[in-house]
Amino acid sequence: MNASAELLKELRIDRSAPPPGGPSPSRRWLWIVIGLVLALLLVLGVGALLGGKKPMTVQTAPVVAMSQAGAGSNSVLDASGYVVARRMATVSAKITGKVREVMIEEGMRVEEGQVMATLDPIDANAQRSLNAAQLDAARSQTDGLQAQLRQAEAEAGRLQSLVGQQLVSRSQYDQAVAARDSLRAQLQTARHNAKVALDALAIADLGVDNNVVRAPFSGVVTAKAAQPGEIVSPLSAGGGFTRTGIGTIVDMDSLEVEVEVGEAFIGRVQPKMPVEIVLNAYPDWKIPGHVIAIIPTADRGKATVKVRVALEAKDPRIVPEMGVRVSFLEKAAAAGTEAPKGVRVPAAAIVERDGKPIAFVVQADDKVKQQSLQVGQVLAKDKQVLSGLSAGQTVVLSPAVELKDGDKVTLEGAEK
């Protein structure tokens, strides 16, 4: 029995003794995971120290002093429009006829009264010849009646003296007087017919002249619409085979600009207000002008009001239907008045952070500095800044939300 008890004691497991053969497998895997995490953190930390944060690419704009913006005048509104001619005409003949000769070409300058084209005058010439013959006949009849009247008057005069001497009968004298008065009436009618024939000849001359198309005013030909042999008519008779005009001329001295301003901004525009006009074809050429009139009606579909603008410079480069951009300017300050305060910056450079307007200024080391601003009036696409910025600084346009004070940036177009 004692021997059996001893053997059973030897088979018991002593749980207080350390396990043989080192740490357990679960602990080994835990140490491996911890080691990998530490190695990854070490690699990321070294990479951040070596590489740093990649600079953000931004667009910038300069800060301009208010006194330098527009040479003392500030734009309060920008609008687009077109060059138009107040004096333009498509010249046509007064009658329907066949074109015999066209004497104009596009780009040619014509003076008032200059012949632009002629029509075939065969019908008008024939009518004039007929009226001239009728006038000659009326005048010949008048001359014949005048000769007869002179003879009748002489005959009546002789008979009158003979009647007083009772050498001829009274009835014979009366017949002579009646013949004289009849010739006088016939002569009066003949003279009237001659005048009618003369007026008819004048009308026939107008008909001949209507075959000549002349320029109604001085200008430049912008379109040539007819060719010799074509039929022209002011009434467009004959459908598409009949021309309605010879050509179009434009008085270049009557050029002006028409722009359409939104109803919400029309209150900023006033008559005689100075403007600055830039042609789309010549973006570096600034043309002075002023507001002529605000047309007192609105376009319901586009919610715009038309404004007429005068061009204060005349130049051959300005032609009708050119696209333009018009900046409506504040009137320049009078001499001796205080210059406008602050600076002018694009509105896109000003954003709100924590409910306050700020802008990011690019410094010499390409790092940005956040500046709090005091904003003034709105100037079209720009804003007046009373404090926080100074002329000559460079600000970031449309700064991203993640851009922070002190971040390094790269100017757009400066990447290599």
Buried (B, 14 or more C-beta within 10 A) or exposed (E): EEEEEEEEEEEEEEEEEEEEEEEEEEEEEEEEEEEEEEEEEEEEEEEEEEEEEEBBEBBBBEBBBBBEBBEBBBBBBBBEBBBBBEBBBEBBBBBBBEBBEBBBEEEBEBEEEBEBBBBBBEBBBEBBEEBBEBBEEBBEBBEEBEEBBEEBBEBBEEBEEBBEEEEBEEEEBEBBBEBBEEBBEBBEEBBEBBEEBBEBBEEBBEBBEBBBBBBBBBBBBBEBBBEEEBBBBEEBEEEEEBBBBBBBBBBBEBBBBBBBBEEEBBEEBEEEBBBBBBBEEBEEEBBEBBBBEBEEEBEEEEEBBBBBBBBEEEEEEBBBEBEBBBBBBBEEEEEEEEEBEBBBBBEBBBBEBEEEBBBBBBBEEBBBEBBEBEBBEEBBEBBBBBBBBEBEBBBBBEBEEEBEEEBBBBBEEEEE
